[in-house]
Amino acid sequence: MATTGANTPRERYRTQVRAEITERAWEQIATAGASALSLNAIAKQMGMSGPALYRYFAGRDDLITELVREAYRSLADTLRAASDTGADLAGLAHTLRGWALADPQRYFLIYGSPIPGYHAPEDITAISSEIMTTLVDACAATAPGGAPTPFAGHLEDHRDWAAGHPAPPEALHRFLTFWTRLHGVLSLELAGQFAGMDFDPALLFAAEVDDLLAPRPGARSS
């Protein structure tokens, strides 16, 4: 019986080669950063010619898109799995840190400095929206954090970025506060900025989470 599609030897070989290319790309990023990614260098490592590698990825941006897609998909699935097993907002925050520490270069690829000249396609935005939705859901499920803020009022009319999420403005404000503060701590930790400061970054991160969840003046009881 003839095989078709991804079951053919040719397609299986193509899948294997693409997987090896992405593995080599991650190694290169870990060494020199994403902006230095070179398809020709990867081809040389694999004993291929540059033009031969372009049969598997159309160019540098195509390869970067695959890596970015892998990273976002991994984080989205990790957070969703944690949420499905009962993780609250604090649990999701620590899940995010664990994911980032497991592979800092993967983290920096999607949350570090933009790669010059690279623009992600729309399907990448859709995956990143899954991450946001999981966290906004958790923010909406927590007790209000305090009296309504001017910024929450501002979000009433500036919430297009939330992709139609029905959470109240206070929950969107909480999400943005979590997102910015925790990424700030994570980015500094992963970049080695706390080295030599003689404190435990895990405890700093936990303290930030606790502070973000602490009742604020004017908080409404649930």
PyRosetta script that sets phi, psi and omega in degrees:
from pyrosetta import init, pose_from_sequence

init()
pose = pose_from_sequence("MATTGANTPRERYRTQVRAEITERAWEQIATAGASALSLNAIAKQMGMSGPALYRYFAGRDDLITELVREAYRSLADTLRAASDTGADLAGLAHTLRGWALADPQRYFLIYGSPIPGYHAPEDITAISSEIMTTLVDACAATAPGGAPTPFAGHLEDHRDWAAGHPAPPEALHRFLTFWTRLHGVLSLELAGQFAGMDFDPALLFAAEVDDLLAPRPGARSS")
pose.set_psi(1, 130.8)
pose.set_omega(1, -176.6)
pose.set_phi(2, -71.6)
pose.set_psi(2, 146.4)
pose.set_omega(2, 176.1)
pose.set_phi(3, -101.3)
pose.set_psi(3, 148.9)
pose.set_omega(3, -177.6)
pose.set_phi(4, -132.8)
pose.set_psi(4, 166.7)
pose.set_omega(4, 173.3)
pose.set_phi(5, 59.3)
pose.set_psi(5, -138.6)
pose.set_omega(5, -175.1)
pose.set_phi(6, -69.4)
pose.set_psi(6, -8.8)
pose.set_omega(6, -179.6)
pose.set_phi(7, -86.4)
pose.set_psi(7, -7.8)
pose.set_omega(7, -179.3)
pose.set_phi(8, -75.3)
pose.set_psi(8, 151.4)
pose.set_omega(8, 177.0)
pose.set_phi(9, -54.9)
pose.set_psi(9, -38.5)
pose.set_omega(9, -179.0)
pose.set_phi(10, -63.0)
pose.set_psi(10, -44.2)
pose.set_omega(10, -179.4)
pose.set_phi(11, -69.3)
pose.set_psi(11, -36.7)
pose.set_omega(11, 177.5)
pose.set_phi(12, -64.8)
pose.set_psi(12, -40.3)
pose.set_omega(12, 178.0)
pose.set_phi(13, -64.6)
pose.set_psi(13, -41.7)
pose.set_omega(13, 179.5)
pose.set_phi(14, -61.6)
pose.set_psi(14, -42.1)
pose.set_omega(14, 179.3)
pose.set_phi(15, -63.3)
pose.set_psi(15, -41.6)
pose.set_omega(15, 179.8)
pose.set_phi(16, -64.8)
pose.set_psi(16, -42.5)
pose.set_omega(16, -179.2)
pose.set_phi(17, -66.2)
pose.set_psi(17, -43.4)
pose.set_omega(17, 178.2)
pose.set_phi(18, -60.6)
pose.set_psi(18, -39.7)
pose.set_omega(18, 179.1)
pose.set_phi(19, -64.1)
pose.set_psi(19, -40.3)
pose.set_omega(19, 179.1)
pose.set_phi(20, -67.8)
pose.set_psi(20, -38.2)
pose.set_omega(20, 178.2)
pose.set_phi(21, -61.2)
pose.set_psi(21, -45.5)
pose.set_omega(21, 180.0)
pose.set_phi(22, -65.9)
pose.set_psi(22, -36.1)
pose.set_omega(22, 177.4)
pose.set_phi(23, -62.9)
pose.set_psi(23, -43.8)
pose.set_omega(23, 178.2)
pose.set_phi(24, -65.5)
pose.set_psi(24, -35.3)
pose.set_omega(24, 179.6)
pose.set_phi(25, -65.1)
pose.set_psi(25, -42.0)
pose.set_omega(25, 177.5)
pose.set_phi(26, -62.0)
pose.set_psi(26, -39.7)
pose.set_omega(26, 178.1)
pose.set_phi(27, -62.7)
pose.set_psi(27, -41.1)
pose.set_omega(27, -179.4)
pose.set_phi(28, -66.9)
pose.set_psi(28, -40.8)
pose.set_omega(28, 178.5)
pose.set_phi(29, -63.0)
pose.set_psi(29, -40.2)
pose.set_omega(29, 179.4)
pose.set_phi(30, -62.7)
pose.set_psi(30, -29.3)
pose.set_omega(30, -177.4)
pose.set_phi(31, -87.7)
pose.set_psi(31, -44.2)
pose.set_omega(31, -170.7)
pose.set_phi(32, -125.3)
pose.set_psi(32, -4.3)
pose.set_omega(32, -178.9)
pose.set_phi(33, 91.8)
pose.set_psi(33, 159.2)
pose.set_omega(33, -175.0)
pose.set_phi(34, -66.4)
pose.set_psi(34, -33.1)
pose.set_omega(34, -177.7)
pose.set_phi(35, -65.7)
pose.set_psi(35, -19.4)
pose.set_omega(35, -179.2)
pose.set_phi(36, -97.2)
pose.set_psi(36, 8.1)
pose.set_omega(36, -178.3)
pose.set_phi(37, -58.1)
pose.set_psi(37, 128.7)
pose.set_omega(37, -176.7)
pose.set_phi(38, -130.5)
pose.set_psi(38, 116.6)
pose.set_omega(38, 177.6)
pose.set_phi(39, -66.1)
pose.set_psi(39, -34.6)
pose.set_omega(39, 179.5)
pose.set_phi(40, -65.2)
pose.set_psi(40, -38.2)
pose.set_omega(40, 178.0)
pose.set_phi(41, -66.1)
pose.set_psi(41, -38.7)
pose.set_omega(41, 177.8)
pose.set_phi(42, -65.5)
pose.set_psi(42, -43.1)
pose.set_omega(42, 179.4)
pose.set_phi(43, -60.0)
pose.set_psi(43, -41.8)
pose.set_omega(43, 179.6)
pose.set_phi(44, -62.6)
pose.set_psi(44, -42.1)
pose.set_omega(44, 178.4)
pose.set_phi(45, -60.8)
pose.set_psi(45, -35.1)
pose.set_omega(45, -176.3)
pose.set_phi(46, -90.6)
pose.set_psi(46, 1.7)
pose.set_omega(46, -179.7)
pose.set_phi(47, 72.1)
pose.set_psi(47, 28.3)
pose.set_omega(47, 179.9)
pose.set_phi(48, -114.0)
pose.set_psi(48, 163.2)
pose.set_omega(48, 171.1)
pose.set_phi(49, -84.8)
pose.set_psi(49, 157.5)
pose.set_omega(49, 177.6)
pose.set_phi(50, -56.5)
pose.set_psi(50, -49.6)
pose.set_omega(50, 179.5)
pose.set_phi(51, -59.4)
pose.set_psi(51, -32.7)
pose.set_omega(51, 179.7)
pose.set_phi(52, -65.7)
pose.set_psi(52, -38.5)
pose.set_omega(52, -180.0)
pose.set_phi(53, -65.7)
pose.set_psi(53, -30.2)
pose.set_omega(53, -179.1)
pose.set_phi(54, -69.5)
pose.set_psi(54, -7.5)
pose.set_omega(54, 173.0)
pose.set_phi(55, -74.8)
pose.set_psi(55, -16.4)
pose.set_omega(55, -177.3)
pose.set_phi(56, -105.7)
pose.set_psi(56, -30.9)
pose.set_omega(56, 174.2)
pose.set_phi(57, -136.7)
pose.set_psi(57, 133.1)
pose.set_omega(57, -173.4)
pose.set_phi(58, -67.1)
pose.set_psi(58, -21.7)
pose.set_omega(58, -179.3)
pose.set_phi(59, 176.3)
pose.set_psi(59, -174.9)
pose.set_omega(59, -178.2)
pose.set_phi(60, -59.0)
pose.set_psi(60, -44.5)
pose.set_omega(60, -177.2)
pose.set_phi(61, -64.9)
pose.set_psi(61, -35.1)
pose.set_omega(61, 177.6)
pose.set_phi(62, -63.1)
pose.set_psi(62, -41.5)
pose.set_omega(62, 178.5)
pose.set_phi(63, -68.6)
pose.set_psi(63, -43.1)
pose.set_omega(63, 177.7)
pose.set_phi(64, -60.0)
pose.set_psi(64, -41.1)
pose.set_omega(64, 178.7)
pose.set_phi(65, -59.4)
pose.set_psi(65, -41.0)
pose.set_omega(65, 178.0)
pose.set_phi(66, -62.7)
pose.set_psi(66, -41.3)
pose.set_omega(66, 179.9)
pose.set_phi(67, -68.3)
pose.set_psi(67, -43.2)
pose.set_omega(67, 178.5)
pose.set_phi(68, -63.8)
pose.set_psi(68, -41.4)
pose.set_omega(68, 178.5)
pose.set_phi(69, -61.6)
pose.set_psi(69, -43.8)
pose.set_omega(69, 177.9)
pose.set_phi(70, -59.3)
pose.set_psi(70, -44.3)
pose.set_omega(70, -176.6)
pose.set_phi(71, -66.2)
pose.set_psi(71, -49.1)
pose.set_omega(71, 179.1)
pose.set_phi(72, -62.2)
pose.set_psi(72, -41.7)
pose.set_omega(72, -179.0)
pose.set_phi(73, -63.2)
pose.set_psi(73, -40.9)
pose.set_omega(73, 179.2)
pose.set_phi(74, -62.1)
pose.set_psi(74, -45.8)
pose.set_omega(74, -179.5)
pose.set_phi(75, -68.3)
pose.set_psi(75, -42.9)
pose.set_omega(75, 179.0)
pose.set_phi(76, -58.3)
pose.set_psi(76, -45.3)
pose.set_omega(76, -179.3)
pose.set_phi(77, -68.1)
pose.set_psi(77, -37.2)
pose.set_omega(77, -179.8)
pose.set_phi(78, -65.2)
pose.set_psi(78, -45.7)
pose.set_omega(78, 179.5)
pose.set_phi(79, -68.1)
pose.set_psi(79, -39.6)
pose.set_omega(79, 179.5)
pose.set_phi(80, -64.7)
pose.set_psi(80, -41.1)
pose.set_omega(80, 178.6)
pose.set_phi(81, -62.8)
pose.set_psi(81, -41.1)
pose.set_omega(81, 178.7)
pose.set_phi(82, -65.2)
pose.set_psi(82, -43.2)
pose.set_omega(82, 179.0)
pose.set_phi(83, -63.2)
pose.set_psi(83, -41.2)
pose.set_omega(83, -178.7)
pose.set_phi(84, -65.7)
pose.set_psi(84, -23.2)
pose.set_omega(84, 178.8)
pose.set_phi(85, -98.1)
pose.set_psi(85, 13.0)
pose.set_omega(85, 171.1)
pose.set_phi(86, 101.7)
pose.set_psi(86, 7.1)
pose.set_omega(86, -179.8)
pose.set_phi(87, -64.7)
pose.set_psi(87, 132.8)
pose.set_omega(87, 174.8)
pose.set_phi(88, -88.6)
pose.set_psi(88, -169.0)
pose.set_omega(88, -176.7)
pose.set_phi(89, -61.2)
pose.set_psi(89, -40.9)
pose.set_omega(89, 177.2)
pose.set_phi(90, -63.9)
pose.set_psi(90, -42.5)
pose.set_omega(90, 179.0)
pose.set_phi(91, -62.2)
pose.set_psi(91, -39.3)
pose.set_omega(91, 178.5)
pose.set_phi(92, -67.6)
pose.set_psi(92, -36.4)
pose.set_omega(92, 177.7)
pose.set_phi(93, -61.2)
pose.set_psi(93, -45.7)
pose.set_omega(93, -180.0)
pose.set_phi(94, -70.5)
pose.set_psi(94, -29.4)
pose.set_omega(94, 174.2)
pose.set_phi(95, -64.7)
pose.set_psi(95, -42.0)
pose.set_omega(95, 176.7)
pose.set_phi(96, -58.9)
pose.set_psi(96, -45.9)
pose.set_omega(96, -179.5)
pose.set_phi(97, -64.0)
pose.set_psi(97, -42.6)
pose.set_omega(97, 179.2)
pose.set_phi(98, -60.6)
pose.set_psi(98, -41.6)
pose.set_omega(98, 178.8)
pose.set_phi(99, -63.6)
pose.set_psi(99, -42.3)
pose.set_omega(99, -178.5)
pose.set_phi(100, -66.7)
pose.set_psi(100, -42.8)
pose.set_omega(100, -179.1)
pose.set_phi(101, -66.6)
pose.set_psi(101, -29.1)
pose.set_omega(101, -178.9)
pose.set_phi(102, -65.7)
pose.set_psi(102, -27.1)
pose.set_omega(102, -179.3)
pose.set_phi(103, -157.5)
pose.set_psi(103, 82.9)
pose.set_omega(103, -176.5)
pose.set_phi(104, -57.3)
pose.set_psi(104, -36.5)
pose.set_omega(104, -178.7)
pose.set_phi(105, -67.0)
pose.set_psi(105, -34.1)
pose.set_omega(105, 175.2)
pose.set_phi(106, -63.5)
pose.set_psi(106, -42.3)
pose.set_omega(106, 178.0)
pose.set_phi(107, -61.3)
pose.set_psi(107, -49.7)
pose.set_omega(107, -176.5)
pose.set_phi(108, -66.8)
pose.set_psi(108, -26.5)
pose.set_omega(108, 179.0)
pose.set_phi(109, -61.2)
pose.set_psi(109, -37.8)
pose.set_omega(109, -176.7)
pose.set_phi(110, -102.0)
pose.set_psi(110, -19.8)
pose.set_omega(110, -178.5)
pose.set_phi(111, -123.1)
pose.set_psi(111, 7.4)
pose.set_omega(111, 176.7)
pose.set_phi(112, -93.4)
pose.set_psi(112, -159.9)
pose.set_omega(112, -179.7)
pose.set_phi(113, -63.9)
pose.set_psi(113, 139.1)
pose.set_omega(113, 178.1)
pose.set_phi(114, -58.4)
pose.set_psi(114, 146.0)
pose.set_omega(114, 176.8)
pose.set_phi(115, -80.3)
pose.set_psi(115, 122.5)
pose.set_omega(115, -177.2)
pose.set_phi(116, -54.3)
pose.set_psi(116, 129.0)
pose.set_omega(116, 175.7)
pose.set_phi(117, 82.0)
pose.set_psi(117, -2.0)
pose.set_omega(117, -178.0)
pose.set_phi(118, -101.7)
pose.set_psi(118, 135.8)
pose.set_omega(118, 176.9)
pose.set_phi(119, -130.6)
pose.set_psi(119, 121.6)
pose.set_omega(119, -177.0)
pose.set_phi(120, -73.6)
pose.set_psi(120, 144.0)
pose.set_omega(120, 177.1)
pose.set_phi(121, -73.5)
pose.set_psi(121, 170.5)
pose.set_omega(121, -173.2)
pose.set_phi(122, -63.9)
pose.set_psi(122, -31.3)
pose.set_omega(122, -177.2)
pose.set_phi(123, -66.7)
pose.set_psi(123, -24.6)
pose.set_omega(123, 175.8)
pose.set_phi(124, -67.7)
pose.set_psi(124, -42.0)
pose.set_omega(124, 178.0)
pose.set_phi(125, -60.6)
pose.set_psi(125, -37.1)
pose.set_omega(125, 179.4)
pose.set_phi(126, -63.9)
pose.set_psi(126, -40.0)
pose.set_omega(126, 179.2)
pose.set_phi(127, -69.2)
pose.set_psi(127, -42.1)
pose.set_omega(127, 179.0)
pose.set_phi(128, -63.7)
pose.set_psi(128, -29.7)
pose.set_omega(128, 177.0)
pose.set_phi(129, -66.6)
pose.set_psi(129, -30.2)
pose.set_omega(129, 175.9)
pose.set_phi(130, -62.1)
pose.set_psi(130, -40.3)
pose.set_omega(130, 178.3)
pose.set_phi(131, -62.0)
pose.set_psi(131, -48.0)
pose.set_omega(131, 179.8)
pose.set_phi(132, -60.2)
pose.set_psi(132, -43.3)
pose.set_omega(132, -178.2)
pose.set_phi(133, -60.9)
pose.set_psi(133, -44.1)
pose.set_omega(133, 179.1)
pose.set_phi(134, -59.4)
pose.set_psi(134, -42.4)
pose.set_omega(134, -177.8)
pose.set_phi(135, -75.8)
pose.set_psi(135, -37.7)
pose.set_omega(135, 177.2)
pose.set_phi(136, -65.6)
pose.set_psi(136, -38.8)
pose.set_omega(136, 175.1)
pose.set_phi(137, -55.8)
pose.set_psi(137, -44.7)
pose.set_omega(137, -179.8)
pose.set_phi(138, -66.7)
pose.set_psi(138, -37.9)
pose.set_omega(138, 177.2)
pose.set_phi(139, -65.3)
pose.set_psi(139, -40.0)
pose.set_omega(139, -179.9)
pose.set_phi(140, -68.0)
pose.set_psi(140, -25.3)
pose.set_omega(140, -178.1)
pose.set_phi(141, -83.0)
pose.set_psi(141, -10.9)
pose.set_omega(141, -179.4)
pose.set_phi(142, -87.6)
pose.set_psi(142, 161.0)
pose.set_omega(142, 177.2)
pose.set_phi(143, -65.2)
pose.set_psi(143, 149.8)
pose.set_omega(143, 178.6)
pose.set_phi(144, -54.1)
pose.set_psi(144, 142.3)
pose.set_omega(144, -174.8)
pose.set_phi(145, -88.3)
pose.set_psi(145, 0.5)
pose.set_omega(145, -179.4)
pose.set_phi(146, 153.7)
pose.set_psi(146, -170.3)
pose.set_omega(146, 178.7)
pose.set_phi(147, -64.2)
pose.set_psi(147, 149.9)
pose.set_omega(147, 177.8)
pose.set_phi(148, -54.1)
pose.set_psi(148, 138.6)
pose.set_omega(148, -177.9)
pose.set_phi(149, -102.9)
pose.set_psi(149, 158.1)
pose.set_omega(149, 175.2)
pose.set_phi(150, -57.8)
pose.set_psi(150, -35.9)
pose.set_omega(150, -179.1)
pose.set_phi(151, -68.7)
pose.set_psi(151, -37.6)
pose.set_omega(151, 175.8)
pose.set_phi(152, -60.5)
pose.set_psi(152, -40.7)
pose.set_omega(152, 176.2)
pose.set_phi(153, -62.8)
pose.set_psi(153, -38.3)
pose.set_omega(153, 177.4)
pose.set_phi(154, -60.7)
pose.set_psi(154, -37.2)
pose.set_omega(154, -177.6)
pose.set_phi(155, -69.8)
pose.set_psi(155, -16.4)
pose.set_omega(155, 175.7)
pose.set_phi(156, -53.4)
pose.set_psi(156, -40.2)
pose.set_omega(156, -176.0)
pose.set_phi(157, -110.6)
pose.set_psi(157, 8.8)
pose.set_omega(157, -179.2)
pose.set_phi(158, -138.0)
pose.set_psi(158, 63.8)
pose.set_omega(158, -175.1)
pose.set_phi(159, -127.2)
pose.set_psi(159, 17.7)
pose.set_omega(159, 178.6)
pose.set_phi(160, -59.5)
pose.set_psi(160, -32.0)
pose.set_omega(160, -179.9)
pose.set_phi(161, -61.7)
pose.set_psi(161, -21.6)
pose.set_omega(161, -178.2)
pose.set_phi(162, -81.6)
pose.set_psi(162, 3.6)
pose.set_omega(162, 172.8)
pose.set_phi(163, 53.5)
pose.set_psi(163, 42.2)
pose.set_omega(163, 175.4)
pose.set_phi(164, 81.1)
pose.set_psi(164, 8.0)
pose.set_omega(164, 179.6)
pose.set_phi(165, -62.8)
pose.set_psi(165, 133.1)
pose.set_omega(165, -175.6)
pose.set_phi(166, -81.3)
pose.set_psi(166, 4.7)
pose.set_omega(166, -178.2)
pose.set_phi(167, -57.8)
pose.set_psi(167, 145.7)
pose.set_omega(167, 177.0)
pose.set_phi(168, -67.2)
pose.set_psi(168, 159.7)
pose.set_omega(168, -177.8)
pose.set_phi(169, -55.0)
pose.set_psi(169, -34.6)
pose.set_omega(169, -180.0)
pose.set_phi(170, -61.9)
pose.set_psi(170, -37.9)
pose.set_omega(170, 178.7)
pose.set_phi(171, -69.7)
pose.set_psi(171, -36.9)
pose.set_omega(171, 177.5)
pose.set_phi(172, -65.8)
pose.set_psi(172, -39.0)
pose.set_omega(172, 176.8)
pose.set_phi(173, -63.0)
pose.set_psi(173, -43.8)
pose.set_omega(173, 179.2)
pose.set_phi(174, -61.5)
pose.set_psi(174, -43.1)
pose.set_omega(174, 178.1)
pose.set_phi(175, -58.1)
pose.set_psi(175, -48.7)
pose.set_omega(175, -178.1)
pose.set_phi(176, -63.6)
pose.set_psi(176, -35.1)
pose.set_omega(176, 177.7)
pose.set_phi(177, -66.5)
pose.set_psi(177, -47.1)
pose.set_omega(177, 175.7)
pose.set_phi(178, -58.3)
pose.set_psi(178, -49.9)
pose.set_omega(178, -173.5)
pose.set_phi(179, -59.6)
pose.set_psi(179, -46.6)
pose.set_omega(179, -175.8)
pose.set_phi(180, -73.9)
pose.set_psi(180, -43.9)
pose.set_omega(180, -177.0)
pose.set_phi(181, -70.1)
pose.set_psi(181, -43.0)
pose.set_omega(181, -177.4)
pose.set_phi(182, -71.3)
pose.set_psi(182, -36.2)
pose.set_omega(182, 175.5)
pose.set_phi(183, -67.2)
pose.set_psi(183, -32.9)
pose.set_omega(183, 177.1)
pose.set_phi(184, -62.3)
pose.set_psi(184, -47.4)
pose.set_omega(184, 178.7)
pose.set_phi(185, -64.1)
pose.set_psi(185, -44.7)
pose.set_omega(185, -178.8)
pose.set_phi(186, -61.9)
pose.set_psi(186, -45.7)
pose.set_omega(186, -177.9)
pose.set_phi(187, -61.5)
pose.set_psi(187, -41.0)
pose.set_omega(187, 177.8)
pose.set_phi(188, -66.1)
pose.set_psi(188, -42.2)
pose.set_omega(188, -180.0)
pose.set_phi(189, -63.2)
pose.set_psi(189, -48.6)
pose.set_omega(189, -175.6)
pose.set_phi(190, -69.1)
pose.set_psi(190, -26.0)
pose.set_omega(190, 177.7)
pose.set_phi(191, -82.1)
pose.set_psi(191, -1.7)
pose.set_omega(191, 177.7)
pose.set_phi(192, 81.3)
pose.set_psi(192, 15.9)
pose.set_omega(192, -176.2)
pose.set_phi(193, -71.6)
pose.set_psi(193, -17.6)
pose.set_omega(193, 178.9)
pose.set_phi(194, -92.6)
pose.set_psi(194, -2.7)
pose.set_omega(194, -179.1)
pose.set_phi(195, -60.0)
pose.set_psi(195, 133.2)
pose.set_omega(195, 178.7)
pose.set_phi(196, 82.1)
pose.set_psi(196, 0.6)
pose.set_omega(196, -178.7)
pose.set_phi(197, -91.5)
pose.set_psi(197, -2.9)
pose.set_omega(197, 171.1)
pose.set_phi(198, 59.0)
pose.set_psi(198, 43.2)
pose.set_omega(198, 168.5)
pose.set_phi(199, -142.5)
pose.set_psi(199, 164.5)
pose.set_omega(199, -176.0)
pose.set_phi(200, -90.4)
pose.set_psi(200, 112.1)
pose.set_omega(200, 179.9)
pose.set_phi(201, -59.2)
pose.set_psi(201, -29.4)
pose.set_omega(201, 178.7)
pose.set_phi(202, -63.1)
pose.set_psi(202, -37.7)
pose.set_omega(202, 179.2)
pose.set_phi(203, -71.3)
pose.set_psi(203, -36.2)
pose.set_omega(203, 175.4)
pose.set_phi(204, -62.6)
pose.set_psi(204, -45.7)
pose.set_omega(204, 179.8)
pose.set_phi(205, -60.9)
pose.set_psi(205, -45.4)
pose.set_omega(205, 179.8)
pose.set_phi(206, -62.3)
pose.set_psi(206, -38.8)
pose.set_omega(206, 178.8)
pose.set_phi(207, -65.1)
pose.set_psi(207, -38.2)
pose.set_omega(207, 176.9)
pose.set_phi(208, -63.6)
pose.set_psi(208, -43.1)
pose.set_omega(208, 178.7)
pose.set_phi(209, -61.5)
pose.set_psi(209, -46.7)
pose.set_omega(209, -179.9)
pose.set_phi(210, -60.6)
pose.set_psi(210, -42.1)
pose.set_omega(210, -179.4)
pose.set_phi(211, -64.9)
pose.set_psi(211, -39.8)
pose.set_omega(211, 179.7)
pose.set_phi(212, -66.2)
pose.set_psi(212, -28.5)
pose.set_omega(212, -179.0)
pose.set_phi(213, -92.3)
pose.set_psi(213, -8.7)
pose.set_omega(213, -177.1)
pose.set_phi(214, -67.1)
pose.set_psi(214, 143.4)
pose.set_omega(214, 177.9)
pose.set_phi(215, -58.1)
pose.set_psi(215, 140.8)
pose.set_omega(215, 177.9)
pose.set_phi(216, -104.3)
pose.set_psi(216, 156.0)
pose.set_omega(216, 176.3)
pose.set_phi(217, -54.5)
pose.set_psi(217, 133.9)
pose.set_omega(217, 179.9)
pose.set_phi(218, 85.9)
pose.set_psi(218, 7.5)
pose.set_omega(218, -178.3)
pose.set_phi(219, -63.7)
pose.set_psi(219, 141.0)
pose.set_omega(219, 177.4)
pose.set_phi(220, -90.3)
pose.set_psi(220, 139.0)
pose.set_omega(220, 178.0)
pose.set_phi(221, -74.6)
pose.set_psi(221, 146.3)
pose.set_omega(221, -177.8)
pose.set_phi(222, -87.3)
pose.dump_pdb("model.pdb")
